[in-house]
Amino acid sequence: MTCGEFEHVLPEYLEGSHSPEQQAHLKSCAACSDLLADLNCISSQAALLRGTDEPSPRVWNSIEAQLRREGLIHDPVIARPSWHEIFQRWRGAWLIPAAAALIIAGAKLYHPVHIGDREAVVRPPVSTPAKPEAKVSAVDAAIMSTVAARPPAQRASYQVDLDHANAYIRDLEQSVRNDPSDVYSQQLLINAYEQKQMLYDLAVDRGMGEQ
Amino acid sequence: MSAGKCAAGAVAVVVLAGVAFGAGPVRKELHYKVGKHSMISLNNQYGAIRVKAGVPHQIAVTALLHSDKVEVDESRSGNRINLVSHVLPGSDQASASVDYEMTVPPDASLTVHSGDGLIHVENIHGDLMMEGNNAPIEVVGCGDGHIHIRTLDGKVSLTNVHNGHIEVGSMGGDVVLSGVDGPFVKVNSNSGKIQYDGDFADSGIYDFSSYTGNIEALAPPTASIDVLARSNNGLVQSDFSLEPKHTPFAAKVGSAFAGTLGKAASSVNLFSFSGKIHLKKRQN
């Protein structure tokens, strides 16, 4: 069996149909066994993401792009989206953090004031991000799991940037709590969420670093 | 030395040289003939990417592969060209590196992903989308389209970019805009500095915001702008004497200001949580 023949039957193989000939080829061909390992990795990552948090359509687009690069799926009939449509879709993704920020802002407006919130909070100028929260959110865990296979320096860089994004969000949430009518703080809060969305997007983009 | 030993030595040299050259860089040339408004997508983890405008309908790519641990996968669908640096198992950053030099039609659109290598794009007037982790991103002489840039910690510089719809997102990378204008220019930074040196032209909207990064904007005395600037915890300064205007927030000296200059054609919003903001007057 050649590599080309194996790739041709790969979709069936992934669905569980294994023949002795295919097994023998896998044992003798490092390229095909690596390919299979990659695909299983994609599958497990996707399952992990679905289990923790519903990601943006970009996640699925990245997986689809990887499968296309591997030649596993083709779309000869369906027209591809135009450049303009791609941009529209990409722009739409930014609405997610915006919506999240608006929900948070709304919640702050309608929820009764908690003990301690009445006190004016005087914050010193922030030069370093606040300490990371003790409990890591599901989204943060998902972000870090997607970059787990990358070089240590890159992983460390993601962690630092994630801490900065979270610090930005925390500080602006506090500002919005202090003055719910401050539309400029609300806008900055939306920008903070956009940064976290960007981190997520760059983390799940397989082309950005996974080998 | 005998003739036999000489011959054996020569053979050994040739064999060793062959091994050495075989493991060294490999140059790959690709050429495509395309129609108007072609689209090129390039995904490269390690190595520099340099793209310049060439002649219409022609795309020329020179890829310098640093080892046989990386391949260039290419695919084409009509006017759309996809290039991917395919990193093979057992590689490291040096051996997985590919340097690209491309000339593309001036009206081409580009989507470029890079990990750490430089992205340099020059004189392209289609839509540009560039993403990088730590990759420095340089855009020179482009415009007339969408320019979307997202980086974690790479420095971003845009020089002489006109009439663009520009959005830059950065975590720690500094963003430097020089001679940049357009109907919409937005920079959203976390700790990276934002520096603008231009005319705030085109009756555009210029939104610069940061968390802790400083924002410095340099404008001419003749600028026509409507400015709002505020830092929740940082110092805010202006070299201009602005016409006061009503703002929804208290314009406290040192922490916020608002006002207009000239006919207030462009809207300029400078916001930071704790970074310093300085609107400077350019001395001609």
Interface residues (C-beta under 8 A of the other chain):
Chain A: A30 D34 R69 R80 W83 F87 W90 R123 P124 P125 V126 S127 P151 Q154 S157 Y158 V160 D161 H164 A165 A167 Y168 D171 L172 S175 S181 D182 V183 Y184 S185 Q187 L188 N191 A192 E194 Q195 M198 L199 D201 L202 D205 G207 M208 G209 Q211
Chain B: H37 M39 N43 Q45 D73 S75 S77 R80 V84 H86 V87 P89 S91 Q93 A96 S109 H113 G115 D127 M129 E131 N133 N134 H146 H148 R150 L152 D153 G169 M171 G172 N188 N190 S191 S209 Y211 T212 L228 R230 N232 N233 G234 P248 F249 F271 F273 S274
